Amino acid sequence: MSATPVVRVDDLVLSYGGEPVCAPVSFTIAAGRALALVGANGSGKSTVLRAVLGLLEPVSGSLQVLGRDVDEREELFRAQVSSVLDDDAYFPALTVAEHLLLTARGHGVRDPDDLTDELLEDFGLSDHADVLPVALSSGQRRRLLLAAGFARPRQLLVLDEPEQRLDQRMRAALAERLRAETDRGGAVLLATHDPELLESVAHRAVLVADDVSRRLSVADAARAIRAEPPR
Ligand SMILES: Nc1ncnc2c1ncn2[C@@H]1O[C@H](COP(=O)(O)OP(=O)(O)OP(=O)(O)O)[C@@H](O)[C@H]1O
């Protein structure tokens, strides 16, 4: 296993043009490990994920993915990093199965048809394989986007609140998939408000906050989530 962390973030400061979004953030993620970002609504978790994905230029601090500066346009970066953000990004004129096939083929997966069948099954979408996204429920659309995140090669998987809109059964299936991901040596960075997902998947956590962003054990991070005011 390589000694270079999959993600290294040191004193990262991020802003949308004004004040910093949160206190400086530092963490590393090794291969085979999952790190969760926790914190209240608006604390800056998605912003940190956007920076790791090269979608937001840091104000200061350093950020490397697989030992290199982040450039999301690079083919190598796109071959190593898969992400599912908090948006509803899909092609309205492609069916569920076509989305997965397009993603797998576009990224050079060797058996795109087999992988598509497996993902349709695992994400409970087999009965909707030939359906357009507009005819899916919001939870089913979320499953499709998550399935697409698993349809491409990756060493790092970045997920923004993947639990959103999923029922309990699908959350449990997702947790199992993420554990398999780290078991096979993949790294996972996720933002979450789900203490059970956190406890079953993450090895470490970082609390993102405006005063001090700090590393937490998974148990303390789960406690911090459970202490959040109800949404
Ligand atoms: N595109 C943007 N332009 C300006 N400000 C933004 C933008 N996106 C987010 N923000 C602000 O940055 C702060 C952090 O937002 P972010 O989405 O990172 O929070 P979060 O921790 O992911 O929240 P949540 O738990 O609600 O998803 C918020 O105050 C938000 O209003």
The ligand as an ORCA input file, in Angstrom:
! r2SCAN-3c Opt
* xyz 0 1
  N     -22.075     29.129     -4.363
  C     -22.047     29.789     -3.192
  N     -21.869     31.120     -3.152
  C     -21.830     31.804     -1.993
  N     -21.993     31.227     -0.783
  C     -22.175     29.897     -0.753
  C     -22.225     29.112     -1.954
  N     -22.444     27.816     -1.606
  C     -22.532     27.807     -0.264
  N     -22.369     29.043      0.254
  C     -22.366     29.407      1.670
  O     -21.251     28.771      2.280
  C     -21.603     28.292      3.570
  C     -21.300     26.816      3.664
  O     -22.177     26.108      2.796
  P     -22.044     24.543      2.583
  O     -23.011     24.161      1.524
  O     -20.621     24.209      2.393
  O     -22.524     23.995      4.012
  P     -22.791     22.491      4.495
  O     -22.014     22.299      5.745
  O     -22.546     21.547      3.384
  O     -24.343     22.579      4.860
  P     -25.535     21.483      4.840
  O     -25.352     20.613      6.039
  O     -26.743     22.352      4.946
  O     -25.455     20.752      3.529
  C     -23.070     28.656      3.784
  O     -23.122     29.859      4.549
  C     -23.598     28.888      2.395
  O     -24.615     29.852      2.400
*
